[in-house]
Amino acid sequence: VEQHGVVDGIYRLSGVSSNIQRLRQEFDSDRCPDLQKDIYLQDIHCVSSLCKAYFRELPNPLLTYQLYDKFADAVAIQMEEARLVKIKEVLKELPVPHYR
């Protein structure tokens, strides 16, 4: 996405709905979509839109409801080094699929 798009705002702008649906169908059919196709390179926002939709539709967020308070506490730490140490500690508590 970042290689083929304008990085500034790439994840804020939406792709063309029909392109997003076409890409979703390719993933849903267990094929490995060719993201180098002209249709996706010309509308790189459809790739980022589908990625955002995937994370939004997860039943439990990537950083999990259970660890939300711990992540919030970790990012609130003022000293950068201590903040990074705490975030890494919390990341290690994630369920294996989420951590991976």
C-alpha positions as CSV (number, residue, x, y, z in Angstrom):
1,V,0.0,0.0,0.0
2,E,2.7,2.5,1.0
3,Q,4.8,1.6,-2.0
4,H,2.1,2.4,-4.5
5,G,0.1,5.1,-2.8
6,V,0.5,8.5,-1.3
7,V,1.4,7.6,2.3
8,D,-0.1,10.7,3.7
9,G,-3.8,9.9,4.2
10,I,-3.7,6.5,2.5
11,Y,-5.5,4.8,5.4
12,R,-8.0,7.6,5.8
13,L,-9.3,7.7,2.2
14,S,-11.8,5.1,1.0
15,G,-11.4,3.0,-2.1
16,V,-14.0,2.5,-4.8
17,S,-16.7,0.2,-3.3
18,S,-16.9,-2.2,-6.3
19,N,-13.1,-2.6,-6.1
20,I,-13.2,-3.3,-2.4
21,Q,-15.9,-5.9,-3.0
22,R,-14.0,-7.5,-5.8
23,L,-10.9,-7.8,-3.6
24,R,-13.0,-9.2,-0.7
25,Q,-14.4,-11.9,-3.0
26,E,-10.9,-12.9,-4.1
27,F,-9.8,-13.3,-0.4
28,D,-13.1,-15.1,0.4
29,S,-12.6,-17.6,-2.4
30,D,-9.4,-18.7,-0.8
31,R,-7.3,-17.4,-3.7
32,C,-4.3,-15.3,-3.0
33,P,-5.2,-12.0,-4.7
34,D,-2.7,-10.4,-7.0
35,L,-2.4,-7.0,-5.5
36,Q,-0.2,-6.0,-8.5
37,K,-3.2,-6.0,-10.8
38,D,-3.8,-2.6,-12.4
39,I,-7.2,-2.3,-10.9
40,Y,-5.7,-2.5,-7.3
41,L,-2.7,-0.3,-8.2
42,Q,-4.9,2.4,-9.7
43,D,-7.2,2.3,-6.6
44,I,-4.7,1.5,-3.8
45,H,-7.2,2.8,-1.4
46,C,-9.4,-0.3,-1.9
47,V,-6.6,-2.4,-0.4
48,S,-6.3,-0.2,2.7
49,S,-10.1,0.0,2.9
50,L,-10.4,-3.8,2.9
51,C,-7.7,-4.1,5.5
52,K,-9.5,-1.6,7.8
53,A,-12.8,-3.4,7.3
54,Y,-11.1,-6.8,8.2
55,F,-9.9,-5.4,11.5
56,R,-13.2,-3.6,12.2
57,E,-15.2,-6.8,11.7
58,L,-13.1,-9.0,14.0
59,P,-15.3,-10.4,16.8
60,N,-12.6,-9.4,19.3
61,P,-10.3,-6.6,18.3
62,L,-6.7,-7.3,17.5
63,L,-5.6,-5.7,20.8
64,T,-8.5,-7.5,22.6
65,Y,-11.1,-6.1,24.9
66,Q,-9.6,-8.0,27.8
67,L,-6.3,-6.1,27.5
68,Y,-7.7,-2.7,26.6
69,D,-7.1,-1.1,30.1
70,K,-3.5,-2.4,30.2
71,F,-2.8,-1.0,26.7
72,A,-4.4,2.3,27.8
73,D,-2.3,2.5,30.9
74,A,0.9,1.6,28.9
75,V,0.4,4.3,26.3
76,A,-0.3,6.9,29.0
77,I,3.2,6.5,30.5
78,Q,5.1,9.7,29.9
79,M,8.7,8.4,29.6
80,E,9.1,6.9,26.1
81,E,11.5,4.0,27.2
82,A,9.2,3.0,30.0
83,R,6.2,3.2,27.8
84,L,7.7,0.9,25.2
85,V,8.7,-1.6,27.8
86,K,5.2,-1.7,29.2
87,I,3.6,-2.0,25.7
88,K,5.9,-4.9,24.9
89,E,4.9,-6.6,28.2
90,V,1.2,-6.2,27.4
91,L,1.7,-7.4,23.8
92,K,3.2,-10.7,25.2
93,E,-0.2,-11.3,27.0
94,L,-2.1,-11.3,23.7
95,P,-3.6,-14.7,22.6
96,V,-1.2,-16.3,20.1
97,P,-3.3,-15.6,16.9
98,H,-3.5,-11.9,17.9
99,Y,0.2,-11.7,18.8
100,R,1.2,-13.4,15.5
